[in-house]
């Protein structure tokens, strides 16, 4: 049995019975995204993830910071084309929302996105559930089951902690 799935900015291709996955994301970011001036976790540093993205596959793993940006991050719900509804997806950012402007969007707003973090996400209509003004990070990591992920978008500041 073969499944095609994608989570976060990680494209997992052909997950078969042996759970073989090839995961990679684009390192491209929106042109108007502002690089964080003094992030808690600078590019090149490592941190521990408390994020529950991709199920539990990011929980408790070491991540390497490959990008740090200041923005508003949104939790959204949407129905990808040809796929079941996704509830409470974390995260898309202000700069990935078509015609978002600079003002923070309110819960309940319906928006379209240029984000391509999951299959069927790009161009989909999404409902804003919640938001947070924060530093967002693009990270590389190895999942708890040993799969390498590059350029995962996005992890927010409170989903990381220092390595002891």
N, C-alpha and C positions, 0 to 999 in steps of 0.2 A: 504494500500500500504506500502511495506517495502523496504527501500533502505539500501544498505551496502556502507558506505563511510568511508574514512579515510583522515585526513588532518594533516599536520605537522607530529609530532610524536604521534599524538593523534588518536587512533583507535576508530572511532565512529561506534558502531555496532547497527544494527537494528533501524534505525530512522524511526518510523512509523508516522501516522497522528497526534499522540499526541506529536511528536518530542522527544520521550523518547530516550536518547542516553546514552550509557555507554562508557566513555572515559578514556583511560589509555595508557600510554606509558612505554616502558622499560627504566629503569634507567641506562642500560648498555651503556658504551661509548667505543670507540676504545682504545685498550691498549696503543697505542703510542700518544694519545691525551695529551697535556701538560696542567696541571692545572695552571690557571692564578695565578701569584705570588702576585699581588696587584690589584685585580679587583675593578672597580668603585662600583660595587654592590656585596659585599661578600656573600657567601653562608649563608642562614638564613635571609638575609635582604629582604626587600620588596621594590618594585618600581612600577611605573605606566607604562603600556604598551602603546606604540604608534604604535605597529606592526599591519599591516593589514592582517596578516595570518588568515586563516580560514574565509575569508570574513571580516566582521567587528566584529567578535565574540571576538577578542582580543583587540580591540581598546578601550582604556580608562579604562581597568580593572587593578586591583591591582594584581601583580604577586609576588610569593615568589621564591627567587633564590635557586635552589637546586644543581647547578653546574656552574662553571665559568672556561673557557678554552681559551687558546691563539691558534689561528689557522687562516687559510684563509677560509672564507665562500663564497659559490658560489650560484648565481642565475642560475637555469638551466631550460631547456625546454625538455620534453620527452613525449613519448607515453607509458603509463603503459600497460602491457599485458591485452588485453581484455577491455580497457577503452579508452575514448577520450584523445587526446593530452592535456598535462598540459603545459601552457606557464608561464615562469617567476616564477617558484617555488622558494620560499625562505625557507630555506637554506639547502644545504648540505655542509659538511666540507671536507677539504683536506684529512683527515684521513678516510673518508668514500668512497673515490674514489679508485678503484682497480688499483694498480700499479701507483699511482700518483707521487711517489717520494716526494721530498721536495720543488721543484720549483713550483711557482704559475702558474697555467694553464691559457692559453690565451682564450679569447672569440672565439667561433667557434670550440674549441676542443671537440671531442666526447669521452666520458668516460663511464665506467660502475661503478656502485656504490653498496656498501654493505648496504647503508641506507635503512631503512624500515619504513620511515615516513608516507608513503601512500600505499594503496593497489597497487600492481604491480610495485612498485618502485625498490625493491631489484633486482639487476641483470639487470636492464633496461639500455639501452644506452641513455645517456643524453648529451645534447649540453650545453656547458658552455656559458652563456650569459654575466655574469659580475662577479666580485669578489671583496672581501674586506678583508684586513688583519685586524683582530679585535679580541676582546674578544667576545666569543659566550656564551650564557647562556642557561641552561636547567631550565625550570620554571614550577611551579604549579600555577594554577589560576582557577577562576570560570568565565565562559563565560558570556557575557552580558545577555544571556537568562537563566542563572542559572545552567549550567552544569559544573561539576568539571572535570578538566583536570590535569593529573599528568605527570611529566617528559616530557613536551613538548620540542622537539628539533627543531629548535634552534631559539633564539632571539639574535640579535646582539646589541652591546652597544648603537648605535644611535637610536634603537627602544625602549629604556627605558628612563625614567626620574625620578628624585627623587620625593618622596611623600612629598607634602607640609603640 
